[in-house]
Amino acid sequence: MLRNGLEPWHLLILGIVVIMLFGSKKLPESARALGQSLRILKSETKAMRDEDAAPGAAPGRTAPAQPSAPAQPSAPEGGTGA
């Protein structure tokens, strides 16, 4: 009786239910947002792979500057300072 879980008419009914629930206006907006999110994810993973492949040579990144030794406060010339 259960030879195939998803037959083509199941997918058709599922598509009709989704369109009825979300409306035809929301579906293109959702697909556009999903596509943009996937593009961002793809570019970020590529940047991470490039960064791992060449550490220290990533474009647009500079090595942090080494902080100089903090200035020591000088003692007052008057001696006691009070």
WOBEL-V46053 format. One record per helix or strand of 2 or more residues. SS is the DSSP state (@ for helix, = for strand). FROM is the first residue (numbers start at 1). TO is the last residue. Records with the same first field share a line. If there is no record, write none. Layout:
# WOBEL-V46053
SS = FROM-TO ; FROM-TO
This chain:
# WOBEL-V46053
@ = 8-53
